[in-house]
């Protein structure tokens, strides 16, 4: 009888130890798309924004990801800096940082834009949150001096912080009116599809680089 009680006690102990220790389902890879109207999906129907279509494309390729849309239409780099901390929650595995277009359109000094983006990259680095920096280019009507100063911001910061750079967020879209809304500035749904297709390999590389990090 004592032996039977001992066997039962050992069995019960094993149940307590091993219960709940089966293979846990991994959490989705959390991405935040942090930017302005180009990220927010200005003028587009639900489901057509860049974060939504990028998420769908990544899932189609087998990536278990969730992309939060932290785009705010009209946001400048100063506005982005002021809301960065609460817009990017703990547990974020990658930030796609896309800001500066509104600075450029308002003729804000490139020095100010760079200072703000630098501060954002510094804060995210301090939180150990990887970044994919999405660059912007100055409109031709702003002059060659402004364009040279503005366009140099993104590669310089990418090198400084060792983050991957997607040189031009609107690559393949900005000069094609068929890919833009009637305002001639924001991508339409087809334009978003083109943007997603072009940036997808870069995002996948960033995910692969950080997939095993906690």
C-alpha positions, 0 to 999 in steps of 0.5 A, a space after each residue: 500500500 505504501 508503495 502505491 501511495 509513493 507511485 501516485 505521489 510521484 505521478 502527481 508531481 510529474 503532472 504539476 511539473 510538466 503541465 503547461 510546459 508543452 510547446 508554446 506558440 510563438 508571439 507574432 513578430 510585432 512591427 510598427 509603421 511610424 510615419 505620416 500620411 504616406 504610412 497612414 493611408 491618406 485617401 485610401 479605403 480600409 485595407 489599402 494602407 501601406 501597413 495593411 498591405 505589407 502585413 498581407 504580403 508578409 503573411 502570404 510569404 509565411 511570416 507571422 507578423 502584425 503591423 501597427 499603423 502609427 502614421 499620422 497625416 500631416 506629421 512632421 519630424 518634430 511631431 513624430 519625435 513628440 509622440 514616438 515613445 507612446 506610439 511604439 510600445 514595448 515588445 516592438 520588434 521592428 520600426 519602419 521609420 518614415 518621416 520627413 516628407 512634410 518637413 520638405 514640403 514646408 521648406 523646413 531646414 534639413 538640419 532640423 529634420 536630421 536632428 529630429 530623426 537622429 533623436 528618434 533613432 537614438 531613442 529606439 536604439 536605447 530601447 533595443 528596438 531595430 529600425 528600417 529607415 525609409 528615406 525621402 527625396 526633395 521635390 525638384 522645385 526646392 532647388 539643388 542646394 536644398 535637395 542636396 542637403 535634404 537627400 543626404 539626411 537618410 544615408 548619413 543617419 543609416 550609416 551612423 546608427 547601422 540601420 538598413 536604409 530603403 532609400 526612397 519610400 515612394 520609389 517607382 510611384 512618385 513620378 507616375 501619375 497612374 500610381 497617385 491620387 488626384 492630388 498628385 502626391 499620395 499613392 493610390 491603392 495600386 501605388 501602395 501595391 507597387 511600394 509594398 512589392 519593392 520594399 518587401 525584400 528589405 523588410 524580410 531581410 530585417 525580420 530575418 536579422 532580428 527574428 531570434 531576438 527576444 
